[in-house]
Amino acid sequence: MRIAISNIAWEVADDQHVADILKQHHVDAVDVAPGKYFPDPKSADTLDIARVRKWWADRGIEITGMQSLLFGTSGLNLFGTAESQEAMLDHLRAVCRIGGELGARRLVFGSPRNRDRTGPDRRSRARYRGGLLPPVGRHCGLAWRARVPGTQSATLWR
């Protein structure tokens, strides 16, 4: 079994310290929160993305996935208005580009605040969920699983 640790547990300034600990424990994979390295995913530069990937690779650690895909955003809701959904899709396209360049093969869509279901009825919620995330997966070249058993997350993976 391979273990990956998510960098949502520490600050970027502590990456080296964490990389040393991971090496001591023979952990060679991390999941990253893209917002920790790229506050505005749409303007993330290819060279900066390559630097992050190389930094971890130089320490023998592969970036295998991403989490907290919507961290730092506001007004994006899976069950919201068409405009809110389109803005979310636009943001996730940028996040997917970053993930692809980092080599991440799994994207975890937890984002409970962005899945607020107070408005739509049950049928609408199913239509929205089935209609928005699969195109994100196709855009990213990833498959889509509606729910990870035992969690409240959805996962896209390669």
Summary of the structure (lengths in Angstrom):
residues: 158
radius of gyration: 16.0
end to end distance: 17.9
largest distance: 50.0
contacts: 458
relative contact order: 0.14
helix: 50%
strand: 14%
